Amino acid sequence: MSSRAAGRAQPATPGAGATPKAAGPAAPAPKTARSAVPTPKTVQPTTPTPKTVRRGEQTREAVPAVEAAATPAAQAASTSAAPAPEPAAESGPVPGTRAESGASITPEAGPAPASGRPGNPARHTVAVLGAHLGGGMLAAILARAGIDVVLVDSPHDATTPSGETTVPYTAEVFELLARRYGVLELSALGHFGELPDEVRRTSGIKSSIGFVYARPGAPVRPHHVVQFNVPSEHGESHLYRPDVDAWVHRLAVGYGAKVPQGRSPFTEVRGEAGDFTVELADGSSVGAAFVVDMSGPDAPMLRRLGPDPALRPLGHSSRVLTAHLRGVRPLERRVDPGRGGTPWTGGTTQVVFPGGWIQLVPFGDERTGETSLTSVAVSLDAKLWPQRSASPEDDFQQLIRQFPDLEWQFGEATPVRPWTGSEPWQYGANAAAGDGFVVLERSAVRCDFTLSRDVTLTAELVHEAAAHLISAAHSGDWSVERFRPLESFQASLIEHGDRLLRTALTATTDFRLWNAFCRVWLLHSMFAALSLKRARNDALARPGRPDQWRELERYRGAGFWFPVYPGFVALFDDMVAAARQVADNRLAPGAAAERIFGQMDSASFVPPLFAFGDPTDRYYNFTPLKRVKVLLWAKRRAPYMVQRVLTRGATVLPDVER
C-alpha cells in the first residue's frame, strides 16, 4: 500500500551510484567468443539533481512537452481526449490525431533530437525500444542516473492492448521506483489524486475490486458476489493508457532521455554489441551500444537469442478479447452489491463464470451515462469456450447471450476502440539476455489483464532492470553474464503469474472455490504491499551503504522479491496445490475451498478481524475502528515480521526460516 510518510524525504542516490553522462559508445571491440559492450568514454559532471517537485506536480522546466507531430504508432490509438477519452460517434481510432494530453501543446523547444542520417546515426549508450509505460519509466530512470539513453517508439506501442488497473501493491512498486531512483513523479501513478489533471480527466479512481459469479442461463445469485473496498487513503487507479503513456514519455524527456525527431517508430535493429543501429520508418537511424527491447510482439532482439523458439506458451493459455465500449449499463442496476457493498462502477469488476471472466474498467468521473467509457477484457478457456466467429465482436456477443445479466448490461454498448482477439494470448520468453541486449516486459511476456498483473509486472521489471543497467553503466560490465540475474528474475515473475492465473481459472469451476481463491489473492497482495513498504523504508534508513537495497534483490517465491513472513508463501503454495488437485479431479472444489478457508482461519499471521476464513463474510471494508483493532492484534499476538509491517518498529529484519 502506498506510503504516506510525513514530509518528502530526499530521493535516494540512483542505483549503486550516480553514473556520469556518457559521451558516446566506444568503437566495438575485436570479436571474441563472447563480446561485451565496450565501456563508453565519459566526462565527469556530477549527476544532475532535478528541482524538487511534489508528487503529481508538473512544471514546464521539469517535464517539457514532446513534439506535437503525430507518429504512425500514436495515430493508431489516438483519440479526442477532452473531457472524455474517446469519441462517442466513432467505432475506431481517429486518423491523424494524438491523445490530447499526449502532445497537444507545441513546446517552445522540443527534446534534443536523436536521429542521424543513414550510415551516420547519433550514438547513445542505451536504446530502449518501446515508448509505452514501461519503456518511458525505464528511460526516465536511466536519464536521471546520468546514462545517455534514447527512447524509440515501437510500431506496436499504440495497438497492443495493455493493463489499465492498479492495486495497493502496484502503488508501492511505483513508490519504490520514485524513491530509489529519484524520479519522484512516478509515485503519482500510485496516488490517483496526484496525477496531472490531463491524466486524471481521462482515467479514473478505483475504489473497489468486485467479483460477480455467473452461471450460463441463470441470473446471478445474491450471495455469489465478493467485494473488497480500497481504503480511501490509497487512491488506486484506472489508467487510460494513451494519456498515461504520453505523460510518462514527457517525463522521460524532461529528465534528459533523447527521442528521435518526429518519433518515427523503428523498423529493424542491425549491428552487434557496442555498435547497434536502430533503423527508423522515416529512413533515419539512431545508434546505441546496448539495447533494451520492450517493443512487444515480433521483438527484433528475440531473433538473436538462438535457433530455438524464442517464445513458449504458458500453462495458463486462454483466448483474450478486448475493446473500449460506450453505453455499458451499470451492473449494480441488475446485480445488487448487497448491504455491505458499494456500486460496482466505483471500481474494477470481474464477472467470473466457469472457464473464464470478463473484466470491466470504467473511466472518468461519469460512469453511468450513455457516453461513459468502459474497458472490457475477456479471458476464456479455449476448451470450454471455443472460438465461434472470426469476428471478435461477434464472438463476444455470442458469449454474453449465455448470461442474462451480461446480455442486459451490454445491450446498448457500442465499440469505440475496436474489438481485438488473440488465441492463445499468453507467452513467455525462453531467454532474455543476449550479447549487448536484454529482452523485457511485453517483448518477453504477455499475461492476463486480471488482478492488475500486467501493470504490476511492468513496474516490477522496470525496478529490477534499472538496478542492473545503472550498475552496468557504473562498472563498465555489459556482459551477458552481468544480466543473467535479471533474466532469472523475470522468469521467476513469469512463473508466478502463470501459477496464479492457472489457479484462478481452476477456481472458476465453483463459486466456493473462487470465494476462497480471491481472499488468498487479496491477503497476498495486501501483505506484499505492506512488506515492500517496510523493506523500502528499511533501505532508505541505510543511505550510502553498499548493501542498501540488497534485501530487495533476492527472489523468495510466490512473487515475493523482498522480505515477507514465510507463512504467506506457504499459504499461496498450498492454495495452488489444492487447485491442481481439483484440476486433476483428485479433489472436489468444495473440499478444496473448505481446506483453504480452514488454513486462513487458523493461520497465526492472518488478522482475525479480516474474517478471511469466514466464507459468508463477503465484503472487506477497512474502517478506522477496524484499523485500531488490527494494530492492537499486531502488537499483542502477531508474529514479529507481521507486526513489523503493521506497526512502527525496528529497522533491521530478523532472519526467519520457513
GUROMAR-185399 format. One line per 2 residues: number of its first residue (from 1); for each residue x, y, z of C-alpha. Coordinates in nm, 2 decimals. Example, Ala and Ser with C-alpha at 12.3 -4.5 7.8 and 13.67 -1.06 7.14 Angstrom:
2
1	1.23:-0.45:0.78 ~ 1.37:-0.11:0.71 .
! end
This chain:
658
1	0.00:0.00:0.00 ~ 0.13:0.34:-0.09 .
3	0.34:0.52:0.17 ~ 0.24:0.84:0.34 .
5	0.55:0.94:0.52 ~ 0.53:1.27:0.70 .
7	0.70:1.50:0.45 ~ 0.90:1.41:0.15 .
9	1.25:1.27:0.21 ~ 1.52:1.34:-0.04 .
11	1.54:1.08:-0.31 ~ 1.79:0.80:-0.28 .
13	2.10:0.81:-0.49 ~ 2.00:0.62:-0.81 .
15	2.13:0.27:-0.83 ~ 2.46:0.17:-0.69 .
17	2.60:0.51:-0.76 ~ 2.54:0.81:-0.99 .
19	2.67:0.74:-1.33 ~ 2.83:1.02:-1.53 .
21	2.67:1.12:-1.85 ~ 2.82:0.90:-2.13 .
23	2.98:1.09:-2.41 ~ 2.91:0.81:-2.65 .
25	3.00:0.44:-2.70 ~ 3.34:0.34:-2.79 .
27	3.41:0.15:-3.11 ~ 3.33:-0.21:-3.09 .
29	3.60:-0.44:-2.95 ~ 3.75:-0.71:-3.17 .
31	3.52:-1.01:-3.19 ~ 3.57:-1.27:-2.93 .
33	3.39:-1.58:-2.81 ~ 3.16:-1.36:-2.61 .
35	3.20:-0.99:-2.66 ~ 3.09:-0.74:-2.40 .
37	2.96:-0.40:-2.47 ~ 3.25:-0.16:-2.46 .
39	3.26:0.09:-2.18 ~ 3.17:0.44:-2.31 .
41	3.41:0.72:-2.26 ~ 3.27:0.96:-2.01 .
43	3.31:1.31:-1.89 ~ 3.29:1.38:-1.52 .
45	3.00:1.61:-1.43 ~ 2.81:1.52:-1.12 .
47	2.47:1.35:-1.16 ~ 2.21:1.63:-1.22 .
49	1.97:1.67:-0.94 ~ 1.63:1.79:-1.07 .
51	1.44:2.06:-0.90 ~ 1.24:1.91:-0.61 .
53	0.88:1.86:-0.73 ~ 0.59:1.75:-0.51 .
55	0.43:1.42:-0.62 ~ 0.20:1.48:-0.91 .
57	0.31:1.84:-0.96 ~ 0.42:1.94:-1.31 .
59	0.64:2.22:-1.42 ~ 0.74:2.34:-1.76 .
61	1.10:2.32:-1.67 ~ 1.09:1.97:-1.52 .
63	0.87:1.80:-1.77 ~ 0.87:1.97:-2.12 .
65	0.62:1.86:-2.37 ~ 0.73:1.65:-2.67 .
67	0.68:1.74:-3.03 ~ 0.33:1.78:-3.15 .
69	0.37:1.59:-3.48 ~ 0.17:1.27:-3.49 .
71	0.35:0.95:-3.53 ~ 0.22:0.63:-3.71 .
73	0.22:0.44:-3.38 ~ 0.03:0.71:-3.20 .
75	-0.22:0.76:-3.47 ~ -0.33:0.40:-3.44 .
77	-0.48:0.46:-3.10 ~ -0.52:0.83:-3.07 .
79	-0.85:0.98:-2.98 ~ -1.01:1.31:-2.88 .
81	-0.95:1.34:-2.51 ~ -1.14:1.63:-2.37 .
83	-1.31:1.56:-2.15 ~ -1.40:1.21:-2.24 .
85	-1.12:0.99:-2.36 ~ -1.27:0.86:-2.68 .
87	-1.52:0.99:-2.94 ~ -1.87:0.88:-2.89 .
89	-1.96:0.87:-3.26 ~ -1.66:0.67:-3.38 .
91	-1.61:0.30:-3.38 ~ -1.24:0.32:-3.42 .
93	-0.93:0.54:-3.39 ~ -0.93:0.89:-3.55 .
95	-0.66:0.91:-3.82 ~ -0.40:1.19:-3.79 .
97	-0.46:1.28:-3.43 ~ -0.30:1.20:-3.09 .
99	-0.44:1.18:-2.74 ~ -0.49:1.54:-2.64 .
101	-0.29:1.52:-2.32 ~ -0.01:1.33:-2.51 .
103	0.11:1.61:-2.74 ~ -0.15:1.88:-2.77 .
105	0.10:2.16:-2.66 ~ 0.36:2.27:-2.90 .
107	0.67:2.34:-2.69 ~ 0.89:2.64:-2.74 .
109	1.19:2.40:-2.75 ~ 1.14:2.03:-2.81 .
111	1.35:1.74:-2.69 ~ 1.70:1.71:-2.82 .
113	1.67:1.51:-3.15 ~ 1.83:1.17:-3.16 .
115	1.80:1.08:-3.52 ~ 2.10:1.07:-3.76 .
117	2.15:1.02:-4.13 ~ 2.17:0.66:-4.26 .
119	2.52:0.54:-4.21 ~ 2.59:0.82:-3.96 .
121	2.34:0.77:-3.67 ~ 2.35:0.96:-3.35 .
123	2.52:0.74:-3.09 ~ 2.39:0.66:-2.74 .
125	2.48:0.43:-2.45 ~ 2.14:0.26:-2.43 .
127	1.84:0.24:-2.66 ~ 1.50:0.15:-2.51 .
129	1.26:0.01:-2.77 ~ 0.90:0.07:-2.68 .
131	0.77:0.42:-2.58 ~ 0.49:0.30:-2.36 .
133	0.45:0.30:-1.98 ~ 0.74:0.05:-1.91 .
135	0.98:0.19:-2.16 ~ 0.91:0.55:-2.06 .
137	0.96:0.48:-1.69 ~ 1.29:0.30:-1.76 .
139	1.42:0.57:-1.99 ~ 1.33:0.84:-1.73 .
141	1.52:0.65:-1.45 ~ 1.83:0.59:-1.67 .
143	1.84:0.95:-1.78 ~ 1.80:1.06:-1.42 .
145	2.11:0.84:-1.34 ~ 2.31:1.02:-1.60 .
147	2.30:0.75:-1.87 ~ 2.28:0.86:-2.23 .
149	1.95:0.69:-2.33 ~ 1.73:0.71:-2.64 .
151	1.37:0.61:-2.62 ~ 1.24:0.47:-2.95 .
153	0.87:0.42:-3.05 ~ 0.76:0.07:-3.15 .
155	0.51:0.00:-3.42 ~ 0.31:-0.19:-3.15 .
157	0.30:0.08:-2.88 ~ -0.05:0.21:-2.95 .
159	-0.21:-0.11:-3.09 ~ -0.12:-0.37:-2.83 .
161	-0.38:-0.40:-2.55 ~ -0.23:-0.30:-2.22 .
163	-0.32:-0.33:-1.85 ~ -0.52:-0.04:-1.71 .
165	-0.56:-0.11:-1.34 ~ -0.36:-0.10:-1.02 .
167	-0.38:-0.25:-0.67 ~ -0.22:-0.12:-0.35 .
169	0.08:-0.34:-0.41 ~ 0.13:-0.18:-0.76 .
171	0.13:0.16:-0.59 ~ 0.41:0.05:-0.36 .
173	0.62:-0.06:-0.65 ~ 0.57:0.28:-0.82 .
175	0.66:0.45:-0.49 ~ 0.98:0.24:-0.47 .
177	1.07:0.35:-0.83 ~ 1.03:0.71:-0.72 .
179	1.22:0.69:-0.40 ~ 1.51:0.46:-0.50 .
181	1.58:0.62:-0.84 ~ 1.49:0.98:-0.76 .
183	1.21:1.02:-1.03 ~ 0.96:1.14:-0.77 .
185	0.68:1.20:-1.02 ~ 0.64:0.82:-1.07 .
187	0.49:0.79:-0.73 ~ 0.18:0.97:-0.86 .
189	0.09:0.66:-1.06 ~ 0.00:0.50:-0.72 .
191	-0.19:0.81:-0.60 ~ -0.47:0.90:-0.83 .
193	-0.53:1.24:-0.68 ~ -0.17:1.34:-0.75 .
195	-0.17:1.26:-1.12 ~ -0.17:1.55:-1.36 .
197	-0.51:1.70:-1.45 ~ -0.50:1.58:-1.81 .
199	-0.44:1.22:-1.69 ~ -0.70:1.23:-1.42 .
201	-0.96:1.37:-1.65 ~ -0.95:1.06:-1.88 .
203	-0.85:0.79:-1.63 ~ -1.05:0.72:-1.31 .
205	-1.02:0.64:-0.95 ~ -1.06:0.28:-0.83 .
207	-1.24:0.25:-0.50 ~ -1.30:-0.13:-0.51 .
209	-1.25:-0.46:-0.68 ~ -1.55:-0.68:-0.71 .
211	-1.62:-1.03:-0.82 ~ -1.96:-1.14:-0.95 .
213	-2.00:-1.51:-1.02 ~ -2.24:-1.60:-1.30 .
215	-2.36:-1.93:-1.45 ~ -2.49:-1.98:-1.80 .
217	-2.86:-1.94:-1.84 ~ -2.93:-1.80:-1.50 .
219	-2.92:-1.47:-1.32 ~ -2.65:-1.40:-1.06 .
221	-2.74:-1.53:-0.72 ~ -2.73:-1.26:-0.45 .
223	-2.48:-1.44:-0.23 ~ -2.24:-1.51:-0.53 .
225	-2.07:-1.17:-0.51 ~ -1.75:-1.06:-0.32 .
227	-1.62:-0.71:-0.29 ~ -1.30:-0.56:-0.15 .
229	-1.31:-0.18:-0.09 ~ -0.99:0.01:-0.12 .
231	-0.92:0.23:0.19 ~ -0.97:0.59:0.10 .
233	-0.60:0.70:0.15 ~ -0.47:0.47:-0.13 .
235	-0.63:0.62:-0.44 ~ -0.59:0.33:-0.67 .
237	-0.63:0.40:-1.04 ~ -0.79:0.30:-1.37 .
239	-0.52:0.42:-1.61 ~ -0.63:0.54:-1.96 .
241	-0.31:0.43:-2.12 ~ -0.28:0.67:-2.42 .
243	-0.27:0.96:-2.18 ~ -0.07:0.79:-1.91 .
245	0.19:0.66:-2.15 ~ 0.22:1.01:-2.31 .
247	0.27:1.17:-1.97 ~ 0.55:0.92:-1.88 .
249	0.71:0.99:-2.22 ~ 0.72:1.36:-2.14 .
251	0.86:1.28:-1.80 ~ 1.14:1.08:-1.96 .
253	1.22:1.36:-2.20 ~ 1.22:1.61:-1.91 .
255	1.49:1.40:-1.73 ~ 1.71:1.40:-2.04 .
257	1.61:1.10:-2.25 ~ 1.66:1.15:-2.62 .
259	1.37:1.09:-2.87 ~ 1.41:1.05:-3.25 .
261	1.29:1.35:-3.45 ~ 0.91:1.31:-3.52 .
263	0.90:0.99:-3.31 ~ 0.93:0.77:-3.61 .
265	0.90:0.40:-3.50 ~ 1.18:0.16:-3.55 .
267	1.17:-0.09:-3.83 ~ 1.49:-0.30:-3.77 .
269	1.79:-0.33:-3.55 ~ 2.13:-0.41:-3.71 .
271	2.48:-0.44:-3.59 ~ 2.63:-0.60:-3.28 .
273	2.71:-0.54:-2.92 ~ 2.86:-0.20:-2.88 .
275	2.76:-0.09:-3.23 ~ 2.38:-0.13:-3.28 .
277	2.20:0.07:-3.54 ~ 1.82:0.12:-3.49 .
279	1.66:0.19:-3.82 ~ 1.35:0.41:-3.82 .
281	1.05:0.42:-4.05 ~ 1.14:0.77:-4.19 .
283	1.47:0.64:-4.32 ~ 1.68:0.79:-4.03 .
285	1.85:0.59:-3.76 ~ 2.00:0.60:-3.41 .
287	2.29:0.41:-3.27 ~ 2.34:0.25:-2.93 .
289	2.59:0.04:-2.75 ~ 2.32:-0.16:-2.56 .
291	1.96:-0.23:-2.65 ~ 1.67:-0.29:-2.41 .
293	1.39:-0.44:-2.62 ~ 1.04:-0.38:-2.47 .
295	0.88:-0.34:-2.81 ~ 0.62:-0.61:-2.79 .
297	0.52:-0.88:-3.04 ~ 0.78:-0.96:-3.31 .
299	1.06:-0.81:-3.09 ~ 1.37:-0.78:-3.31 .
301	1.61:-0.89:-3.04 ~ 1.43:-1.21:-2.97 .
303	1.56:-1.35:-3.30 ~ 1.91:-1.31:-3.18 .
305	1.87:-1.54:-2.88 ~ 1.93:-1.86:-3.08 .
307	1.77:-2.11:-3.32 ~ 1.52:-2.25:-3.07 .
309	1.17:-2.09:-3.05 ~ 1.21:-1.76:-2.87 .
311	0.87:-1.77:-2.70 ~ 0.68:-2.05:-2.53 .
313	0.32:-2.09:-2.44 ~ 0.24:-2.06:-2.07 .
315	0.05:-2.31:-1.86 ~ -0.24:-2.07:-1.84 .
317	-0.34:-2.03:-2.20 ~ -0.66:-1.85:-2.29 .
319	-0.83:-1.66:-2.57 ~ -0.84:-1.29:-2.49 .
321	-1.09:-1.03:-2.64 ~ -1.05:-0.66:-2.57 .
323	-1.23:-0.34:-2.65 ~ -1.33:0.00:-2.52 .
325	-1.71:0.05:-2.52 ~ -1.96:0.33:-2.46 .
327	-2.30:0.27:-2.31 ~ -2.22:-0.02:-2.09 .
329	-2.51:-0.02:-1.83 ~ -2.41:-0.01:-1.46 .
331	-2.41:-0.36:-1.33 ~ -2.55:-0.25:-0.99 .
333	-2.89:-0.19:-1.16 ~ -2.91:-0.56:-1.23 .
335	-2.69:-0.72:-0.96 ~ -2.72:-0.58:-0.61 .
337	-2.38:-0.54:-0.45 ~ -2.55:-0.61:-0.12 .
339	-2.58:-0.42:0.21 ~ -2.20:-0.43:0.27 .
341	-2.11:-0.33:-0.08 ~ -2.07:-0.02:-0.30 .
343	-2.17:0.03:-0.66 ~ -1.97:-0.19:-0.90 .
345	-1.90:0.10:-1.13 ~ -1.69:0.26:-0.85 .
347	-1.40:0.02:-0.92 ~ -1.28:-0.28:-1.12 .
349	-1.54:-0.56:-1.16 ~ -1.46:-0.91:-1.27 .
351	-1.76:-1.12:-1.38 ~ -1.65:-1.48:-1.33 .
353	-1.80:-1.79:-1.48 ~ -1.69:-2.15:-1.54 .
355	-1.39:-2.13:-1.77 ~ -1.33:-1.75:-1.79 .
357	-1.40:-1.40:-1.68 ~ -1.48:-1.05:-1.81 .
359	-1.30:-0.76:-1.65 ~ -1.48:-0.42:-1.65 .
361	-1.27:-0.10:-1.61 ~ -1.48:0.23:-1.62 .
363	-1.30:0.56:-1.69 ~ -1.37:0.92:-1.60 .
365	-1.60:1.06:-1.33 ~ -1.93:0.99:-1.51 .
367	-1.97:0.61:-1.53 ~ -2.34:0.55:-1.55 .
369	-2.45:0.75:-1.86 ~ -2.48:0.66:-2.23 .
371	-2.14:0.83:-2.30 ~ -1.95:0.66:-2.02 .
373	-1.64:0.47:-2.14 ~ -1.56:0.12:-2.02 .
375	-1.26:-0.10:-2.10 ~ -1.36:-0.47:-2.14 .
377	-1.11:-0.76:-2.13 ~ -1.24:-1.11:-2.17 .
379	-1.03:-1.43:-2.09 ~ -1.17:-1.76:-2.20 .
381	-1.05:-2.12:-2.17 ~ -1.05:-2.23:-2.54 .
383	-1.15:-2.58:-2.44 ~ -1.47:-2.47:-2.27 .
385	-1.53:-2.16:-2.49 ~ -1.40:-2.23:-2.84 .
387	-1.40:-1.95:-3.09 ~ -1.74:-1.93:-3.26 .
389	-1.68:-1.65:-3.50 ~ -1.39:-1.49:-3.69 .
391	-1.51:-1.16:-3.57 ~ -1.40:-1.08:-3.20 .
393	-1.71:-0.87:-3.16 ~ -1.95:-1.14:-3.28 .
395	-1.76:-1.39:-3.06 ~ -1.82:-1.16:-2.76 .
397	-2.19:-1.12:-2.84 ~ -2.24:-1.50:-2.86 .
399	-2.07:-1.53:-2.52 ~ -2.28:-1.28:-2.33 .
401	-2.61:-1.43:-2.47 ~ -2.53:-1.72:-2.24 .
403	-2.57:-1.49:-1.93 ~ -2.89:-1.29:-1.89 .
405	-2.74:-1.02:-1.67 ~ -2.45:-0.96:-1.91 .
407	-2.68:-0.96:-2.21 ~ -2.87:-0.68:-2.04 .
409	-2.56:-0.49:-1.94 ~ -2.41:-0.48:-2.29 .
411	-2.74:-0.45:-2.47 ~ -2.68:-0.10:-2.60 .
413	-2.30:-0.08:-2.58 ~ -2.10:0.02:-2.89 .
415	-1.73:-0.01:-2.95 ~ -1.51:0.29:-2.96 .
417	-1.17:0.11:-2.97 ~ -1.25:-0.19:-3.20 .
419	-1.26:-0.54:-3.07 ~ -0.94:-0.74:-3.08 .
421	-0.89:-1.11:-3.03 ~ -0.60:-1.34:-2.98 .
423	-0.57:-1.71:-2.94 ~ -0.37:-1.81:-2.74 .
425	-0.28:-1.49:-2.57 ~ -0.02:-1.57:-2.30 .
427	0.35:-1.63:-2.38 ~ 0.69:-1.62:-2.21 .
429	1.04:-1.59:-2.34 ~ 1.28:-1.88:-2.31 .
431	1.57:-1.65:-2.26 ~ 1.62:-1.27:-2.21 .
433	1.99:-1.18:-2.20 ~ 2.19:-1.16:-2.52 .
435	2.52:-1.01:-2.63 ~ 2.46:-0.64:-2.59 .
437	2.09:-0.65:-2.52 ~ 1.81:-0.77:-2.29 .
439	1.45:-0.86:-2.39 ~ 1.20:-0.75:-2.12 .
441	0.84:-0.69:-2.04 ~ 0.59:-0.71:-2.33 .
443	0.87:-0.84:-2.56 ~ 0.93:-1.13:-2.32 .
445	0.59:-1.20:-2.16 ~ 0.22:-1.14:-2.22 .
447	0.00:-1.22:-1.93 ~ -0.37:-1.18:-1.85 .
449	-0.51:-0.83:-1.75 ~ -0.70:-0.96:-1.45 .
451	-0.59:-0.88:-1.09 ~ -0.37:-0.59:-1.22 .
453	-0.10:-0.84:-1.33 ~ 0.00:-0.65:-1.65 .
455	0.07:-0.31:-1.49 ~ 0.22:-0.46:-1.17 .
457	0.46:-0.69:-1.37 ~ 0.57:-0.39:-1.58 .
459	0.66:-0.18:-1.27 ~ 0.84:-0.48:-1.11 .
461	1.05:-0.54:-1.42 ~ 1.14:-0.17:-1.46 .
463	1.26:-0.16:-1.10 ~ 1.49:-0.47:-1.14 .
465	1.61:-0.37:-1.49 ~ 1.70:-0.02:-1.38 .
467	1.93:-0.15:-1.10 ~ 2.12:-0.38:-1.34 .
469	2.16:-0.12:-1.61 ~ 2.27:0.15:-1.37 .
471	2.52:-0.09:-1.22 ~ 2.65:-0.19:-1.56 .
473	2.70:0.17:-1.66 ~ 2.88:0.24:-1.33 .
475	3.11:-0.06:-1.36 ~ 3.15:-0.08:-1.73 .
477	3.05:-0.45:-1.73 ~ 2.78:-0.50:-2.00 .
479	2.85:-0.87:-2.05 ~ 2.57:-1.13:-2.09 .
481	2.66:-1.28:-1.75 ~ 2.60:-0.94:-1.59 .
483	2.23:-0.96:-1.69 ~ 2.17:-1.33:-1.61 .
485	2.02:-1.24:-1.27 ~ 1.77:-1.01:-1.45 .
487	1.68:-1.28:-1.69 ~ 1.62:-1.52:-1.39 .
489	1.42:-1.26:-1.20 ~ 1.19:-1.21:-1.50 .
491	1.15:-1.58:-1.55 ~ 1.05:-1.62:-1.18 .
493	0.78:-1.35:-1.21 ~ 0.65:-1.50:-1.53 .
495	0.62:-1.84:-1.35 ~ 0.45:-1.68:-1.05 .
497	0.19:-1.51:-1.27 ~ 0.13:-1.83:-1.46 .
499	0.07:-2.02:-1.14 ~ -0.17:-1.75:-1.02 .
501	-0.37:-1.74:-1.33 ~ -0.39:-2.12:-1.37 .
503	-0.52:-2.14:-1.02 ~ -0.77:-1.86:-1.09 .
505	-0.90:-2.05:-1.40 ~ -0.95:-2.37:-1.19 .
507	-1.12:-2.17:-0.92 ~ -1.39:-2.05:-1.17 .
509	-1.54:-2.40:-1.17 ~ -1.72:-2.33:-0.84 .
511	-1.81:-2.02:-0.65 ~ -1.70:-2.17:-0.32 .
513	-1.35:-2.22:-0.46 ~ -1.34:-1.88:-0.62 .
515	-1.46:-1.72:-0.29 ~ -1.15:-1.89:-0.12 .
517	-0.91:-1.81:-0.40 ~ -0.98:-1.44:-0.42 .
519	-0.93:-1.40:-0.04 ~ -0.59:-1.56:-0.06 .
521	-0.50:-1.33:-0.35 ~ -0.62:-1.03:-0.16 .
523	-0.42:-1.13:0.15 ~ -0.12:-1.20:-0.06 .
525	-0.15:-0.86:-0.23 ~ -0.21:-0.67:0.09 .
527	0.09:-0.81:0.27 ~ 0.31:-0.78:-0.04 .
529	0.23:-0.41:-0.03 ~ 0.30:-0.38:0.34 .
531	0.61:-0.59:0.33 ~ 0.76:-0.40:0.04 .
533	0.68:-0.07:0.21 ~ 0.87:-0.19:0.52 .
535	1.16:-0.31:0.32 ~ 1.18:0.02:0.13 .
537	1.18:0.22:0.45 ~ 1.44:0.00:0.60 .
539	1.66:0.06:0.29 ~ 1.61:0.43:0.30 .
541	1.72:0.43:0.66 ~ 2.06:0.30:0.54 .
543	2.17:0.56:0.29 ~ 2.51:0.52:0.12 .
545	2.57:0.16:0.23 ~ 2.68:-0.08:-0.05 .
547	2.41:-0.33:0.07 ~ 2.14:-0.07:0.10 .
549	1.90:-0.24:-0.14 ~ 2.02:-0.60:-0.10 .
551	1.71:-0.72:0.08 ~ 1.51:-0.63:-0.24 .
553	1.73:-0.83:-0.47 ~ 1.65:-1.19:-0.37 .
555	1.35:-1.39:-0.50 ~ 1.17:-1.57:-0.22 .
557	0.89:-1.75:-0.40 ~ 0.52:-1.67:-0.46 .
559	0.61:-1.35:-0.64 ~ 0.79:-1.20:-0.34 .
561	1.14:-1.04:-0.40 ~ 1.16:-0.87:-0.06 .
563	1.14:-0.99:0.30 ~ 0.80:-1.13:0.38 .
565	0.67:-1.36:0.65 ~ 0.72:-1.72:0.51 .
567	0.36:-1.81:0.61 ~ 0.22:-1.61:0.32 .
569	0.44:-1.81:0.07 ~ 0.33:-2.14:0.22 .
571	-0.04:-2.03:0.21 ~ -0.01:-1.94:-0.16 .
573	0.17:-2.26:-0.24 ~ -0.09:-2.47:-0.06 .
575	-0.37:-2.29:-0.25 ~ -0.20:-2.37:-0.58 .
577	-0.16:-2.73:-0.48 ~ -0.52:-2.77:-0.39 .
579	-0.63:-2.61:-0.72 ~ -0.40:-2.85:-0.90 .
581	-0.58:-3.14:-0.73 ~ -0.91:-3.00:-0.84 .
583	-0.79:-2.97:-1.20 ~ -0.68:-3.33:-1.19 .
585	-1.01:-3.45:-1.05 ~ -0.84:-3.56:-0.73 .
587	-1.02:-3.32:-0.50 ~ -1.37:-3.17:-0.52 .
589	-1.39:-2.79:-0.55 ~ -1.60:-2.76:-0.23 .
591	-1.34:-2.97:-0.03 ~ -1.06:-2.76:-0.17 .
593	-1.24:-2.44:-0.07 ~ -1.30:-2.58:0.28 .
595	-0.93:-2.66:0.32 ~ -0.82:-2.31:0.21 .
597	-1.07:-2.14:0.44 ~ -0.96:-2.35:0.73 .
599	-0.60:-2.25:0.67 ~ -0.68:-1.89:0.67 .
601	-0.90:-1.92:0.98 ~ -0.62:-2.09:1.18 .
603	-0.31:-1.91:1.05 ~ -0.14:-1.70:1.32 .
605	-0.04:-1.44:1.06 ~ -0.39:-1.36:0.93 .
607	-0.56:-1.08:1.13 ~ -0.88:-1.24:1.27 .
609	-1.07:-0.92:1.22 ~ -1.04:-0.96:0.84 .
611	-1.26:-1.27:0.87 ~ -1.09:-1.42:0.56 .
613	-1.16:-1.76:0.70 ~ -1.54:-1.70:0.70 .
615	-1.69:-1.78:0.36 ~ -2.01:-1.59:0.45 .
617	-1.83:-1.26:0.51 ~ -1.80:-1.14:0.15 .
619	-1.72:-0.77:0.20 ~ -1.39:-0.61:0.30 .
621	-1.42:-0.26:0.44 ~ -1.13:-0.13:0.64 .
623	-1.29:0.12:0.87 ~ -1.09:0.34:1.13 .
625	-1.22:0.12:1.41 ~ -1.10:-0.20:1.24 .
627	-0.76:-0.03:1.18 ~ -0.72:0.02:1.55 .
629	-0.82:-0.33:1.63 ~ -0.58:-0.47:1.38 .
631	-0.30:-0.27:1.53 ~ -0.38:-0.40:1.88 .
633	-0.38:-0.75:1.74 ~ -0.04:-0.69:1.57 .
635	0.13:-0.57:1.88 ~ -0.01:-0.84:2.11 .
637	-0.04:-1.16:1.90 ~ 0.11:-1.13:1.55 .
639	0.44:-1.29:1.45 ~ 0.72:-1.05:1.47 .
641	0.76:-1.00:1.09 ~ 0.39:-0.94:1.05 .
643	0.40:-0.70:1.35 ~ 0.68:-0.50:1.18 .
645	0.48:-0.44:0.86 ~ 0.17:-0.33:1.05 .
647	0.33:-0.11:1.31 ~ 0.63:0.12:1.36 .
649	0.92:-0.07:1.48 ~ 1.29:-0.16:1.44 .
651	1.48:-0.11:1.12 ~ 1.66:-0.44:1.09 .
653	1.47:-0.75:0.98 ~ 1.55:-1.07:1.17 .
655	1.63:-1.40:0.99 ~ 1.32:-1.61:0.99 .
657	1.32:-1.96:0.85 ~ 1.01:-2.11:0.69 .
! end
